[in-house]
Amino acid sequence: MSRPRQRRRRPVERAAFWGEPLEDEPLVRIKPVDRPDALLASLGDVPLAVNPAEARAALADAYEAAARTAVALAAANGPLDL
């Protein structure tokens, strides 16, 4: 059995892939929302769930946890707008 060939990777120009840094744009201020699950509520019942209310509650908890994390990161790094 022969050894697998190793690919030789070409060096990638990071600026060509990621683009140039945008130094001129102002920092976007983040304002916490009152109800992070508003979009979820507007979509209605969760399809393909045995108990749609329970699935919706679990998703709402996940949305709220994500919103808390985003607010905490914004507060730690400065762009939080209260």
mmCIF file as gemmi writes it, N, C-alpha and C atoms, coordinates in Angstrom:
data_model
loop_
_atom_site.group_PDB
_atom_site.id
_atom_site.type_symbol
_atom_site.label_atom_id
_atom_site.label_alt_id
_atom_site.label_comp_id
_atom_site.label_asym_id
_atom_site.label_entity_id
_atom_site.label_seq_id
_atom_site.pdbx_PDB_ins_code
_atom_site.Cartn_x
_atom_site.Cartn_y
_atom_site.Cartn_z
_atom_site.occupancy
_atom_site.B_iso_or_equiv
_atom_site.pdbx_formal_charge
_atom_site.auth_seq_id
_atom_site.auth_asym_id
_atom_site.pdbx_PDB_model_num
ATOM 1 N N . MET Axp A 1 ? 0.847 -1.17 0 1 0 ? 1 A 1
ATOM 2 C CA . MET Axp A 1 ? 0 0 0 1 0 ? 1 A 1
ATOM 3 C C . MET Axp A 1 ? 0.897 1.239 0 1 0 ? 1 A 1
ATOM 4 N N . SER Axp A 2 ? 0.62 2.172 -0.856 1 0 ? 2 A 1
ATOM 5 C CA . SER Axp A 2 ? 1.452 3.363 -0.945 1 0 ? 2 A 1
ATOM 6 C C . SER Axp A 2 ? 0.987 4.425 0.054 1 0 ? 2 A 1
ATOM 7 N N . ARG Axp A 3 ? 1.891 5.292 0.383 1 0 ? 3 A 1
ATOM 8 C CA . ARG Axp A 3 ? 1.567 6.382 1.3 1 0 ? 3 A 1
ATOM 9 C C . ARG Axp A 3 ? 0.718 7.43 0.588 1 0 ? 3 A 1
ATOM 10 N N . PRO Axp A 4 ? -0.203 8.028 1.299 1 0 ? 4 A 1
ATOM 11 C CA . PRO Axp A 4 ? -0.999 9.083 0.656 1 0 ? 4 A 1
ATOM 12 C C . PRO Axp A 4 ? -0.123 10.294 0.35 1 0 ? 4 A 1
ATOM 13 N N . ARG Axp A 5 ? -0.421 10.923 -0.752 1 0 ? 5 A 1
ATOM 14 C CA . ARG Axp A 5 ? 0.338 12.108 -1.148 1 0 ? 5 A 1
ATOM 15 C C . ARG Axp A 5 ? -0.017 13.275 -0.241 1 0 ? 5 A 1
ATOM 16 N N . GLN Axp A 6 ? 0.964 14.041 0.077 1 0 ? 6 A 1
ATOM 17 C CA . GLN Axp A 6 ? 0.72 15.248 0.86 1 0 ? 6 A 1
ATOM 18 C C . GLN Axp A 6 ? 0.512 16.413 -0.094 1 0 ? 6 A 1
ATOM 19 N N . ARG Axp A 7 ? -0.514 17.156 0.18 1 0 ? 7 A 1
ATOM 20 C CA . ARG Axp A 7 ? -0.776 18.33 -0.648 1 0 ? 7 A 1
ATOM 21 C C . ARG Axp A 7 ? 0.176 19.451 -0.24 1 0 ? 7 A 1
ATOM 22 N N . ARG Axp A 8 ? 0.667 20.106 -1.22 1 0 ? 8 A 1
ATOM 23 C CA . ARG Axp A 8 ? 1.478 21.278 -0.945 1 0 ? 8 A 1
ATOM 24 C C . ARG Axp A 8 ? 0.569 22.494 -1.048 1 0 ? 8 A 1
ATOM 25 N N . ARG Axp A 9 ? 0.442 23.157 0.041 1 0 ? 9 A 1
ATOM 26 C CA . ARG Axp A 9 ? -0.449 24.314 0.073 1 0 ? 9 A 1
ATOM 27 C C . ARG Axp A 9 ? 0.289 25.564 -0.376 1 0 ? 9 A 1
ATOM 28 N N . ARG Axp A 10 ? -0.38 26.282 -1.252 1 0 ? 10 A 1
ATOM 29 C CA . ARG Axp A 10 ? 0.175 27.555 -1.682 1 0 ? 10 A 1
ATOM 30 C C . ARG Axp A 10 ? -0.062 28.585 -0.586 1 0 ? 10 A 1
ATOM 31 N N . PRO Axp A 11 ? 0.878 29.485 -0.374 1 0 ? 11 A 1
ATOM 32 C CA . PRO Axp A 11 ? 0.646 30.526 0.626 1 0 ? 11 A 1
ATOM 33 C C . PRO Axp A 11 ? -0.528 31.415 0.199 1 0 ? 11 A 1
ATOM 34 N N . VAL Axp A 12 ? -1.334 31.756 1.145 1 0 ? 12 A 1
ATOM 35 C CA . VAL Axp A 12 ? -2.519 32.575 0.871 1 0 ? 12 A 1
ATOM 36 C C . VAL Axp A 12 ? -2.244 33.995 1.332 1 0 ? 12 A 1
ATOM 37 N N . GLU Axp A 13 ? -2.553 34.934 0.48 1 0 ? 13 A 1
ATOM 38 C CA . GLU Axp A 13 ? -2.434 36.326 0.883 1 0 ? 13 A 1
ATOM 39 C C . GLU Axp A 13 ? -3.642 36.662 1.748 1 0 ? 13 A 1
ATOM 40 N N . ARG Axp A 14 ? -3.373 36.95 2.991 1 0 ? 14 A 1
ATOM 41 C CA . ARG Axp A 14 ? -4.472 37.192 3.935 1 0 ? 14 A 1
ATOM 42 C C . ARG Axp A 14 ? -5.316 38.402 3.548 1 0 ? 14 A 1
ATOM 43 N N . ALA Axp A 15 ? -4.695 39.447 3.082 1 0 ? 15 A 1
ATOM 44 C CA . ALA Axp A 15 ? -5.453 40.646 2.706 1 0 ? 15 A 1
ATOM 45 C C . ALA Axp A 15 ? -6.363 40.367 1.519 1 0 ? 15 A 1
ATOM 46 N N . ALA Axp A 16 ? -5.919 39.488 0.605 1 0 ? 16 A 1
ATOM 47 C CA . ALA Axp A 16 ? -6.753 39.152 -0.547 1 0 ? 16 A 1
ATOM 48 C C . ALA Axp A 16 ? -7.972 38.341 -0.112 1 0 ? 16 A 1
ATOM 49 N N . PHE Axp A 17 ? -7.798 37.528 0.912 1 0 ? 17 A 1
ATOM 50 C CA . PHE Axp A 17 ? -8.915 36.707 1.384 1 0 ? 17 A 1
ATOM 51 C C . PHE Axp A 17 ? -9.849 37.498 2.293 1 0 ? 17 A 1
ATOM 52 N N . TRP Axp A 18 ? -9.293 38.157 3.314 1 0 ? 18 A 1
ATOM 53 C CA . TRP Axp A 18 ? -10.105 38.843 4.314 1 0 ? 18 A 1
ATOM 54 C C . TRP Axp A 18 ? -10.455 40.265 3.915 1 0 ? 18 A 1
ATOM 55 N N . GLY Axp A 19 ? -9.698 40.838 3.005 1 0 ? 19 A 1
ATOM 56 C CA . GLY Axp A 19 ? -9.922 42.222 2.644 1 0 ? 19 A 1
ATOM 57 C C . GLY Axp A 19 ? -9.091 43.135 3.524 1 0 ? 19 A 1
ATOM 58 N N . GLU Axp A 20 ? -9.071 44.37 3.168 1 0 ? 20 A 1
ATOM 59 C CA . GLU Axp A 20 ? -8.305 45.353 3.924 1 0 ? 20 A 1
ATOM 60 C C . GLU Axp A 20 ? -9.081 45.754 5.177 1 0 ? 20 A 1
ATOM 61 N N . PRO Axp A 21 ? -8.395 46.049 6.265 1 0 ? 21 A 1
ATOM 62 C CA . PRO Axp A 21 ? -9.09 46.485 7.479 1 0 ? 21 A 1
ATOM 63 C C . PRO Axp A 21 ? -9.813 47.806 7.259 1 0 ? 21 A 1
ATOM 64 N N . LEU Axp A 22 ? -10.962 47.927 7.851 1 0 ? 22 A 1
ATOM 65 C CA . LEU Axp A 22 ? -11.773 49.134 7.709 1 0 ? 22 A 1
ATOM 66 C C . LEU Axp A 22 ? -11.545 50.02 8.931 1 0 ? 22 A 1
ATOM 67 N N . GLU Axp A 23 ? -10.586 50.888 8.835 1 0 ? 23 A 1
ATOM 68 C CA . GLU Axp A 23 ? -10.24 51.754 9.96 1 0 ? 23 A 1
ATOM 69 C C . GLU Axp A 23 ? -11.171 52.959 10.071 1 0 ? 23 A 1
ATOM 70 N N . ASP Axp A 24 ? -11.803 53.346 8.968 1 0 ? 24 A 1
ATOM 71 C CA . ASP Axp A 24 ? -12.587 54.571 8.958 1 0 ? 24 A 1
ATOM 72 C C . ASP Axp A 24 ? -14 54.403 9.505 1 0 ? 24 A 1
ATOM 73 N N . GLU Axp A 25 ? -14.489 53.176 9.602 1 0 ? 25 A 1
ATOM 74 C CA . GLU Axp A 25 ? -15.864 52.976 10.064 1 0 ? 25 A 1
ATOM 75 C C . GLU Axp A 25 ? -15.966 53.178 11.569 1 0 ? 25 A 1
ATOM 76 N N . PRO Axp A 26 ? -16.992 53.893 12.024 1 0 ? 26 A 1
ATOM 77 C CA . PRO Axp A 26 ? -17.166 54.051 13.463 1 0 ? 26 A 1
ATOM 78 C C . PRO Axp A 26 ? -17.644 52.737 14.088 1 0 ? 26 A 1
ATOM 79 N N . LEU Axp A 27 ? -17.368 52.593 15.355 1 0 ? 27 A 1
ATOM 80 C CA . LEU Axp A 27 ? -17.771 51.408 16.088 1 0 ? 27 A 1
ATOM 81 C C . LEU Axp A 27 ? -19.282 51.41 16.281 1 0 ? 27 A 1
ATOM 82 N N . VAL Axp A 28 ? -19.93 50.322 15.947 1 0 ? 28 A 1
ATOM 83 C CA . VAL Axp A 28 ? -21.384 50.22 16.063 1 0 ? 28 A 1
ATOM 84 C C . VAL Axp A 28 ? -21.745 50.035 17.537 1 0 ? 28 A 1
ATOM 85 N N . ARG Axp A 29 ? -22.667 50.836 18.006 1 0 ? 29 A 1
ATOM 86 C CA . ARG Axp A 29 ? -23.123 50.74 19.394 1 0 ? 29 A 1
ATOM 87 C C . ARG Axp A 29 ? -24.22 49.677 19.482 1 0 ? 29 A 1
ATOM 88 N N . ILE Axp A 30 ? -24.196 48.866 20.518 1 0 ? 30 A 1
ATOM 89 C CA . ILE Axp A 30 ? -25.158 47.784 20.693 1 0 ? 30 A 1
ATOM 90 C C . ILE Axp A 30 ? -26.118 48.159 21.816 1 0 ? 30 A 1
ATOM 91 N N . LYS Axp A 31 ? -27.405 48.095 21.514 1 0 ? 31 A 1
ATOM 92 C CA . LYS Axp A 31 ? -28.423 48.408 22.51 1 0 ? 31 A 1
ATOM 93 C C . LYS Axp A 31 ? -29.182 47.125 22.833 1 0 ? 31 A 1
ATOM 94 N N . PRO Axp A 32 ? -29.237 46.734 24.108 1 0 ? 32 A 1
ATOM 95 C CA . PRO Axp A 32 ? -29.976 45.515 24.47 1 0 ? 32 A 1
ATOM 96 C C . PRO Axp A 32 ? -31.466 45.667 24.144 1 0 ? 32 A 1
ATOM 97 N N . VAL Axp A 33 ? -32.071 44.589 23.714 1 0 ? 33 A 1
ATOM 98 C CA . VAL Axp A 33 ? -33.5 44.603 23.393 1 0 ? 33 A 1
ATOM 99 C C . VAL Axp A 33 ? -34.309 44.133 24.59 1 0 ? 33 A 1
ATOM 100 N N . ASP Axp A 34 ? -35.576 44.527 24.603 1 0 ? 34 A 1
ATOM 101 C CA . ASP Axp A 34 ? -36.443 44.131 25.71 1 0 ? 34 A 1
ATOM 102 C C . ASP Axp A 34 ? -36.843 42.667 25.613 1 0 ? 34 A 1
ATOM 103 N N . ARG Axp A 35 ? -37.033 42.2 24.396 1 0 ? 35 A 1
ATOM 104 C CA . ARG Axp A 35 ? -37.528 40.838 24.199 1 0 ? 35 A 1
ATOM 105 C C . ARG Axp A 35 ? -36.726 40.147 23.094 1 0 ? 35 A 1
ATOM 106 N N . PRO Axp A 36 ? -35.67 39.384 23.459 1 0 ? 36 A 1
ATOM 107 C CA . PRO Axp A 36 ? -34.833 38.761 22.435 1 0 ? 36 A 1
ATOM 108 C C . PRO Axp A 36 ? -35.543 37.719 21.588 1 0 ? 36 A 1
ATOM 109 N N . ASP Axp A 37 ? -36.633 37.166 22.076 1 0 ? 37 A 1
ATOM 110 C CA . ASP Axp A 37 ? -37.332 36.117 21.333 1 0 ? 37 A 1
ATOM 111 C C . ASP Axp A 37 ? -38.488 36.662 20.495 1 0 ? 37 A 1
ATOM 112 N N . ALA Axp A 38 ? -38.483 37.956 20.193 1 0 ? 38 A 1
ATOM 113 C CA . ALA Axp A 38 ? -39.589 38.555 19.433 1 0 ? 38 A 1
ATOM 114 C C . ALA Axp A 38 ? -39.703 37.949 18.031 1 0 ? 38 A 1
ATOM 115 N N . LEU Axp A 39 ? -38.586 37.743 17.372 1 0 ? 39 A 1
ATOM 116 C CA . LEU Axp A 39 ? -38.621 37.135 16.038 1 0 ? 39 A 1
ATOM 117 C C . LEU Axp A 39 ? -39.173 35.717 16.114 1 0 ? 39 A 1
ATOM 118 N N . LEU Axp A 40 ? -38.733 34.973 17.102 1 0 ? 40 A 1
ATOM 119 C CA . LEU Axp A 40 ? -39.216 33.608 17.294 1 0 ? 40 A 1
ATOM 120 C C . LEU Axp A 40 ? -40.728 33.596 17.526 1 0 ? 40 A 1
ATOM 121 N N . ALA Axp A 41 ? -41.21 34.525 18.331 1 0 ? 41 A 1
ATOM 122 C CA . ALA Axp A 41 ? -42.647 34.603 18.612 1 0 ? 41 A 1
ATOM 123 C C . ALA Axp A 41 ? -43.438 34.968 17.356 1 0 ? 41 A 1
ATOM 124 N N . SER Axp A 42 ? -42.846 35.806 16.487 1 0 ? 42 A 1
ATOM 125 C CA . SER Axp A 42 ? -43.569 36.214 15.286 1 0 ? 42 A 1
ATOM 126 C C . SER Axp A 42 ? -43.701 35.075 14.273 1 0 ? 42 A 1
ATOM 127 N N . LEU Axp A 43 ? -42.838 34.068 14.37 1 0 ? 43 A 1
ATOM 128 C CA . LEU Axp A 43 ? -42.899 32.949 13.435 1 0 ? 43 A 1
ATOM 129 C C . LEU Axp A 43 ? -43.984 31.937 13.77 1 0 ? 43 A 1
ATOM 130 N N . GLY Axp A 44 ? -44.497 31.979 14.987 1 0 ? 44 A 1
ATOM 131 C CA . GLY Axp A 44 ? -45.558 31.05 15.369 1 0 ? 44 A 1
ATOM 132 C C . GLY Axp A 44 ? -45.013 29.756 15.949 1 0 ? 44 A 1
ATOM 133 N N . ASP Axp A 45 ? -45.843 28.709 15.908 1 0 ? 45 A 1
ATOM 134 C CA . ASP Axp A 45 ? -45.445 27.434 16.49 1 0 ? 45 A 1
ATOM 135 C C . ASP Axp A 45 ? -44.288 26.802 15.733 1 0 ? 45 A 1
ATOM 136 N N . VAL Axp A 46 ? -43.48 26.072 16.472 1 0 ? 46 A 1
ATOM 137 C CA . VAL Axp A 46 ? -42.333 25.385 15.897 1 0 ? 46 A 1
ATOM 138 C C . VAL Axp A 46 ? -42.836 24.146 15.158 1 0 ? 46 A 1
ATOM 139 N N . PRO Axp A 47 ? -42.494 23.994 13.88 1 0 ? 47 A 1
ATOM 140 C CA . PRO Axp A 47 ? -42.954 22.81 13.154 1 0 ? 47 A 1
ATOM 141 C C . PRO Axp A 47 ? -42.166 21.574 13.57 1 0 ? 47 A 1
ATOM 142 N N . LEU Axp A 48 ? -42.758 20.426 13.353 1 0 ? 48 A 1
ATOM 143 C CA . LEU Axp A 48 ? -42.118 19.139 13.619 1 0 ? 48 A 1
ATOM 144 C C . LEU Axp A 48 ? -41.766 18.918 15.084 1 0 ? 48 A 1
ATOM 145 N N . ALA Axp A 49 ? -42.466 19.541 15.969 1 0 ? 49 A 1
ATOM 146 C CA . ALA Axp A 49 ? -42.233 19.336 17.399 1 0 ? 49 A 1
ATOM 147 C C . ALA Axp A 49 ? -43.412 18.58 17.991 1 0 ? 49 A 1
ATOM 148 N N . VAL Axp A 50 ? -43.121 17.695 18.93 1 0 ? 50 A 1
ATOM 149 C CA . VAL Axp A 50 ? -44.188 16.951 19.599 1 0 ? 50 A 1
ATOM 150 C C . VAL Axp A 50 ? -45.015 17.907 20.436 1 0 ? 50 A 1
ATOM 151 N N . ASN Axp A 51 ? -44.337 18.788 21.155 1 0 ? 51 A 1
ATOM 152 C CA . ASN Axp A 51 ? -45.009 19.786 21.972 1 0 ? 51 A 1
ATOM 153 C C . ASN Axp A 51 ? -44.476 21.16 21.545 1 0 ? 51 A 1
ATOM 154 N N . PRO Axp A 52 ? -45.193 21.868 20.664 1 0 ? 52 A 1
ATOM 155 C CA . PRO Axp A 52 ? -44.679 23.14 20.144 1 0 ? 52 A 1
ATOM 156 C C . PRO Axp A 52 ? -44.406 24.179 21.23 1 0 ? 52 A 1
ATOM 157 N N . ALA Axp A 53 ? -45.221 24.221 22.268 1 0 ? 53 A 1
ATOM 158 C CA . ALA Axp A 53 ? -45.008 25.206 23.339 1 0 ? 53 A 1
ATOM 159 C C . ALA Axp A 53 ? -43.705 24.934 24.075 1 0 ? 53 A 1
ATOM 160 N N . GLU Axp A 54 ? -43.41 23.676 24.301 1 0 ? 54 A 1
ATOM 161 C CA . GLU Axp A 54 ? -42.171 23.309 24.988 1 0 ? 54 A 1
ATOM 162 C C . GLU Axp A 54 ? -40.948 23.602 24.108 1 0 ? 54 A 1
ATOM 163 N N . ALA Axp A 55 ? -41.052 23.301 22.823 1 0 ? 55 A 1
ATOM 164 C CA . ALA Axp A 55 ? -39.954 23.584 21.898 1 0 ? 55 A 1
ATOM 165 C C . ALA Axp A 55 ? -39.725 25.084 21.781 1 0 ? 55 A 1
ATOM 166 N N . ARG Axp A 56 ? -40.808 25.845 21.73 1 0 ? 56 A 1
ATOM 167 C CA . ARG Axp A 56 ? -40.691 27.298 21.638 1 0 ? 56 A 1
ATOM 168 C C . ARG Axp A 56 ? -40.056 27.878 22.896 1 0 ? 56 A 1
ATOM 169 N N . ALA Axp A 57 ? -40.405 27.339 24.062 1 0 ? 57 A 1
ATOM 170 C CA . ALA Axp A 57 ? -39.814 27.804 25.318 1 0 ? 57 A 1
ATOM 171 C C . ALA Axp A 57 ? -38.315 27.499 25.362 1 0 ? 57 A 1
ATOM 172 N N . ALA Axp A 58 ? -37.929 26.326 24.874 1 0 ? 58 A 1
ATOM 173 C CA . ALA Axp A 58 ? -36.512 25.97 24.859 1 0 ? 58 A 1
ATOM 174 C C . ALA Axp A 58 ? -35.736 26.882 23.909 1 0 ? 58 A 1
ATOM 175 N N . LEU Axp A 59 ? -36.318 27.172 22.742 1 0 ? 59 A 1
ATOM 176 C CA . LEU Axp A 59 ? -35.659 28.081 21.807 1 0 ? 59 A 1
ATOM 177 C C . LEU Axp A 59 ? -35.595 29.507 22.357 1 0 ? 59 A 1
ATOM 178 N N . ALA Axp A 60 ? -36.65 29.929 23.057 1 0 ? 60 A 1
ATOM 179 C CA . ALA Axp A 60 ? -36.651 31.266 23.665 1 0 ? 60 A 1
ATOM 180 C C . ALA Axp A 60 ? -35.545 31.369 24.717 1 0 ? 60 A 1
ATOM 181 N N . ASP Axp A 61 ? -35.333 30.302 25.485 1 0 ? 61 A 1
ATOM 182 C CA . ASP Axp A 61 ? -34.245 30.291 26.464 1 0 ? 61 A 1
ATOM 183 C C . ASP Axp A 61 ? -32.891 30.421 25.775 1 0 ? 61 A 1
ATOM 184 N N . ALA Axp A 62 ? -32.736 29.745 24.655 1 0 ? 62 A 1
ATOM 185 C CA . ALA Axp A 62 ? -31.479 29.825 23.906 1 0 ? 62 A 1
ATOM 186 C C . ALA Axp A 62 ? -31.271 31.241 23.357 1 0 ? 62 A 1
ATOM 187 N N . TYR Axp A 63 ? -32.328 31.863 22.842 1 0 ? 63 A 1
ATOM 188 C CA . TYR Axp A 63 ? -32.227 33.233 22.332 1 0 ? 63 A 1
ATOM 189 C C . TYR Axp A 63 ? -31.842 34.191 23.455 1 0 ? 63 A 1
ATOM 190 N N . GLU Axp A 64 ? -32.443 34.026 24.622 1 0 ? 64 A 1
ATOM 191 C CA . GLU Axp A 64 ? -32.136 34.908 25.746 1 0 ? 64 A 1
ATOM 192 C C . GLU Axp A 64 ? -30.705 34.71 26.231 1 0 ? 64 A 1
ATOM 193 N N . ALA Axp A 65 ? -30.229 33.461 26.251 1 0 ? 65 A 1
ATOM 194 C CA . ALA Axp A 65 ? -28.841 33.204 26.653 1 0 ? 65 A 1
ATOM 195 C C . ALA Axp A 65 ? -27.874 33.838 25.661 1 0 ? 65 A 1
ATOM 196 N N . ALA Axp A 66 ? -28.178 33.749 24.377 1 0 ? 66 A 1
ATOM 197 C CA . ALA Axp A 66 ? -27.329 34.365 23.359 1 0 ? 66 A 1
ATOM 198 C C . ALA Axp A 66 ? -27.33 35.891 23.501 1 0 ? 66 A 1
ATOM 199 N N . ALA Axp A 67 ? -28.484 36.458 23.787 1 0 ? 67 A 1
ATOM 200 C CA . ALA Axp A 67 ? -28.58 37.907 23.966 1 0 ? 67 A 1
ATOM 201 C C . ALA Axp A 67 ? -27.798 38.353 25.2 1 0 ? 67 A 1
ATOM 202 N N . ARG Axp A 68 ? -27.884 37.59 26.295 1 0 ? 68 A 1
ATOM 203 C CA . ARG Axp A 68 ? -27.113 37.924 27.499 1 0 ? 68 A 1
ATOM 204 C C . ARG Axp A 68 ? -25.616 37.877 27.214 1 0 ? 68 A 1
ATOM 205 N N . THR Axp A 69 ? -25.187 36.868 26.468 1 0 ? 69 A 1
ATOM 206 C CA . THR Axp A 69 ? -23.769 36.751 26.128 1 0 ? 69 A 1
ATOM 207 C C . THR Axp A 69 ? -23.321 37.925 25.264 1 0 ? 69 A 1
ATOM 208 N N . ALA Axp A 70 ? -24.143 38.301 24.291 1 0 ? 70 A 1
ATOM 209 C CA . ALA Axp A 70 ? -23.8 39.429 23.42 1 0 ? 70 A 1
ATOM 210 C C . ALA Axp A 70 ? -23.709 40.728 24.212 1 0 ? 70 A 1
ATOM 211 N N . VAL Axp A 71 ? -24.623 40.935 25.137 1 0 ? 71 A 1
ATOM 212 C CA . VAL Axp A 71 ? -24.597 42.154 25.958 1 0 ? 71 A 1
ATOM 213 C C . VAL Axp A 71 ? -23.375 42.146 26.873 1 0 ? 71 A 1
ATOM 214 N N . ALA Axp A 72 ? -23.041 40.998 27.434 1 0 ? 72 A 1
ATOM 215 C CA . ALA Axp A 72 ? -21.863 40.916 28.295 1 0 ? 72 A 1
ATOM 216 C C . ALA Axp A 72 ? -20.584 41.195 27.519 1 0 ? 72 A 1
ATOM 217 N N . LEU Axp A 73 ? -20.477 40.652 26.293 1 0 ? 73 A 1
ATOM 218 C CA . LEU Axp A 73 ? -19.307 40.933 25.472 1 0 ? 73 A 1
ATOM 219 C C . LEU Axp A 73 ? -19.239 42.394 25.072 1 0 ? 73 A 1
ATOM 220 N N . ALA Axp A 74 ? -20.377 42.987 24.768 1 0 ? 74 A 1
ATOM 221 C CA . ALA Axp A 74 ? -20.406 44.412 24.416 1 0 ? 74 A 1
ATOM 222 C C . ALA Axp A 74 ? -20.023 45.271 25.618 1 0 ? 74 A 1
ATOM 223 N N . ALA Axp A 75 ? -20.478 44.89 26.803 1 0 ? 75 A 1
ATOM 224 C CA . ALA Axp A 75 ? -20.141 45.65 28.004 1 0 ? 75 A 1
ATOM 225 C C . ALA Axp A 75 ? -18.64 45.525 28.309 1 0 ? 75 A 1
ATOM 226 N N . ALA Axp A 76 ? -18.064 44.373 28.071 1 0 ? 76 A 1
ATOM 227 C CA . ALA Axp A 76 ? -16.648 44.172 28.362 1 0 ? 76 A 1
ATOM 228 C C . ALA Axp A 76 ? -15.751 44.889 27.365 1 0 ? 76 A 1
ATOM 229 N N . ASN Axp A 77 ? -16.22 45.059 26.138 1 0 ? 77 A 1
ATOM 230 C CA . ASN Axp A 77 ? -15.381 45.656 25.097 1 0 ? 77 A 1
ATOM 231 C C . ASN Axp A 77 ? -15.732 47.092 24.751 1 0 ? 77 A 1
ATOM 232 N N . GLY Axp A 78 ? -16.776 47.628 25.353 1 0 ? 78 A 1
ATOM 233 C CA . GLY Axp A 78 ? -17.05 49.048 25.192 1 0 ? 78 A 1
ATOM 234 C C . GLY Axp A 78 ? -18.18 49.485 24.295 1 0 ? 78 A 1
ATOM 235 N N . PRO Axp A 79 ? -18.668 48.71 23.333 1 0 ? 79 A 1
ATOM 236 C CA . PRO Axp A 79 ? -19.696 49.274 22.431 1 0 ? 79 A 1
ATOM 237 C C . PRO Axp A 79 ? -21.126 49.159 22.953 1 0 ? 79 A 1
ATOM 238 N N . LEU Axp A 80 ? -21.314 49.007 24.244 1 0 ? 80 A 1
ATOM 239 C CA . LEU Axp A 80 ? -22.673 48.866 24.786 1 0 ? 80 A 1
ATOM 240 C C . LEU Axp A 80 ? -23.309 50.239 24.925 1 0 ? 80 A 1
ATOM 241 N N . ASP Axp A 81 ? -24.499 50.386 24.394 1 0 ? 81 A 1
ATOM 242 C CA . ASP Axp A 81 ? -25.238 51.648 24.456 1 0 ? 81 A 1
ATOM 243 C C . ASP Axp A 81 ? -26.453 51.429 25.336 1 0 ? 81 A 1
ATOM 244 N N . LEU Axp A 82 ? -26.456 52.049 26.497 1 0 ? 82 A 1
ATOM 245 C CA . LEU Axp A 82 ? -27.586 51.882 27.412 1 0 ? 82 A 1
ATOM 246 C C . LEU Axp A 82 ? -28.508 53.008 27.264 1 0 ? 82 A 1
